[in-house]
Amino acid sequence: MEPWYWLALALALIFVINLVPAFMPSSWMVMALFYIQFDVPLLPLTLLGALVSGFGRLVLARASTIVKRRWMAGKRADLEQLGAFLEERQRYTGLAVFLYALTPLPTNNLFVAAGMVEVNMVWVLAGFWSARMLADTFWVWTADLAIDGIGDLFTGAVGSWTAVLLQAAGLAAIVLLYVLPWARWLRIAVNGGRSSAR
């Protein structure tokens, strides 16, 4: 089959796995599989793959916003205060996302959190896309995956303790975002120990 067919299939798979909040393979691993086994051109695969994964993460963030509004009424004010705090520092949010997304760590928790606190997704996506285009190209270009097929790829996402621990840590971060008074702590820290009246 033509490499462009495999590219389209890879992009569809990348979009779908980025809709799921945990226990999915990394997008770059999907790209590496298609790059190695199906000779999909590197740059179209990694650049378009980064864009598509960002759109999948955006849908995940929007779903998190809906979940918060519908089922988290008790924490809504605190999460919105945290969102307002981050909105005041949008440029730093984009930089923080850029630096985090350069690593091979999962970013699903980042987008769930962004959706829960309802930050402006423009800066989040800008940081994510610019980092993932660079990182995914590097990881795919240097990858030497010993994977026989797509089934092995998904098995690998939960087949090692490292993968399970990373995903569990991401889920724990989301739970901590919900249960701890982050917004109040940040306001106190910024105001030099004085609680904000807001």
N, C-alpha and C positions, 0 to 999 in steps of 0.2 A: 504494500500500500504506500501511497505518497506520504512524505514527511508532514505535509500540511494537514492531512487527515489525523495523524497522530498528535500534531500540535493542537488541533481543535479538541480532540479527546482529552488531552492533558489539561487544557484550560478548563474544560467542563468539570473534570474531576477535582482540580484545584479549587474551583469556586465552591463545589459541594462540601469538601472537607473543611473549608473555612467558615461554613455556616454552623459547624458543630463546636460547642464550647470546650470539649476535652476529648482526649484519647483518640486522636487522629494523627496520622503521620504528618511530618512537616512538609510544607509546600515544596521546599527545595529538594526533598527526597523524591517526591513525585516527579519533579522536573528532571532530576538526575536519572531516574529510571527510564523516562522517555528519551532523554538525551543519549544514554548509553545503549539501550536496547533497540530503539527505533530510529536512531540517527536524526532526531529533530534538531534543526539548527539552534545553536546555543543562545544567541542574543534574542531572536524572536521569542524563544521559549522562556527565558528568564525575565525579559522586560515585560512581556505580556502577562506572564505568570504572576509577577509582582503586582501588576495592575489588577488582575482578576482576583488575586488573594485579598487585596485591599477592599475591593467591592464586596467580597464575601464577608470579610470582617465588619464592614459597614452595616450589612444586613444583621449580623450578630449583635452589633452595638445597638441598633434600632430595636431589635427584639428585647434586649436587656432593658431599654427604656420603657417599653410596654409592660414588661414583667414588674418593674419597679412601681410604675404608676398604678397597676392593678392590684398587686399583692403585697406591696411593702409600704403601706401608708404610714406605719409607725416610724419608719426611718426616712421618709421622703424629705422632710425639712432638713435633716442633717446632711443627706446626700446632695440636696440642692445647694446648701451652703458650701459644701466642698467644691461643687461644680462652679459656683460663683468665684470662689478663691482661685481656682485654676483658670477661669476665664480672664481674670485680671492679669494673669501671667501666661498668656497664650503663646508667646514666642518661646518661653522656656518649656512649655508643654511639648511643642513641636521638636525642640532640641532633645528633650528627654526621650521622646518616642524614637527619634532617629538613633540615638546612642543605644537604646535597649534593643531596637530592631536589627542592629548590626550583629547581634549575637545570635547563636542558633537556638536560643531559648524560645519556648512557645509564647506567642503574642495574643492568644485567645483571651486570657485573663485581662490583658490590657484593654482590649476592646469592650469586653463585658463591663469593666469598671468605667470606661469612658461613657458607655451608654447609660449606666446607672446614675452617674453624676451629671449627665447631659452636657458635656463640654462641647465646644464647637469642633466638629469633626474635620474641618478643613485643615487645621494645624496637625491634628493627629494623623490624618491620611498623608499629608505632605511629608511629615517625618518618617512615617512607615514606608511609603513608596520610595523615597529617595534612598533610604537605608536598604530596603529589601532588593532593589534593583542591583545595588552593588554587592550585597552579601550573597544573594541567590546566585548571581553570576559566578562569584568566587567559589561557593560551595559546590555548585553543579560542575563547573570546569575542573575542579580538583577531585571530584568524587570518583570512587572506585567501588560501586555498590555490588555486593554479592547477593543480589536479589533475583530470584527466578521469575517473578511476575508480580502483579498487583496484589494478589493475595498475601504474598510474603511481606509486602510493604505495610499492609494494615496489621498483620500479625506482629511485625516489628515494633509498631507503635505501642503495644502493650506487652511485648514479649520479653522485655528486660526490666530489671528493677530500676535502672536509671530513668528509663522512659516513664515508668509508672510514677516514680517519685517526682519527676519534673511536672507531670500533669497534676498530681495530687497537690503539689506546692502551689500551682496556679489556681486550683480550686480553693485551696485554703486562703490564698490572698483575697479572693472574691468574698469569702465568708467573713474574713477580718474587715474588709471594707464595709460590709453590712453591719457587723456587730459592734465595732469600736467607734468612738466619737471623733473621727479624724478631723472633721471640719473644725470642731471646737479646739482641738489641740493645735491645729495649724494657725488659727486666729490668735490663740494665746501666744504661740511662739513668735508670730509676726509682730504682735503688739507689745512685746517685751514682758510677757507675763500677765498682761491685763486682758481680761475677757472682752471680746468685742460685743457691743450692744446690738449688732446686727443679727 
